[in-house]
Amino acid sequence: MKPIEKKSARDQVIISLRKAIFNGDLKNGEEITQEEIAKILNVSRMPVREAFYALEREGLLLTQQNRRVIVKGVTEEDIKDHYDIRAMLEGEAAAKAARLATDLKDLEEINKEIEKAVQARNTDEYIVANEHFHRTIWKLSNSVRLQSFLDQLWSGLPPHLAEMVTEQMGKAHSEHQDILEAFRNRDEHAARELMMSHIKRSKIDFLKIF
């Protein structure tokens, strides 16, 4: 078992606001204030202010000249850019991992967890194991900077929508199997291409329900 990670108030506000934007609860062009969000989420203004800055960097909020904060939302082009960039970076991470990794035990175990979740049609367990699978590959790439960039991208769009997860679990698991086989063979070219194909297929599935 892994230790439970305690998220800061700032991170919890970011997660709540991001979810509200993606779900459409906060609509494109809608004005929000620190006071309003702090009251709704029952937190002080400081973590809300920090969350606003973070989400503005992600392109989800816009501070206008009169200091009004407007929801920008997500467009189809944003989604395409997100997945295309993620495909390039995760492809590179997979190639590095295939070249450098000498111990695949953790990845093998995570893959078994994913298989169990797919067989049981348990989307909650699949979501956790899937993220663990990807993050383990990032770690195996032995590139702190690459991990940092990918962490930001993973948070930049919701990778797990309920409709999408149910539809793609089987396909994703099969693709994970192929990626893992490339690691076993230390084939960095195959690992890169398979990971990029995996992410780009996710993009197509996401756009179908956007």
Secondary structure, DSSP 8 states (H G I E B T S, - for coil): --------HHHHHHHHHHHHHHHTSS-TT-EE-HHHHHHHHT--HHHHHHHHHHHHHTTSEEE-TTS-EEE----HHHHHHHHHHHHHHHHHHHHHHHHH----HHHHHHHHHHHHHHHHT-HHHHHHHHHHHHHHHHHHTT-HHHHHHHHHHHHHS-S--HHHHHHHHHHHHHHHHHHHHHHHTT-HHHHHHHHHHHHHHHHHHHHHH-
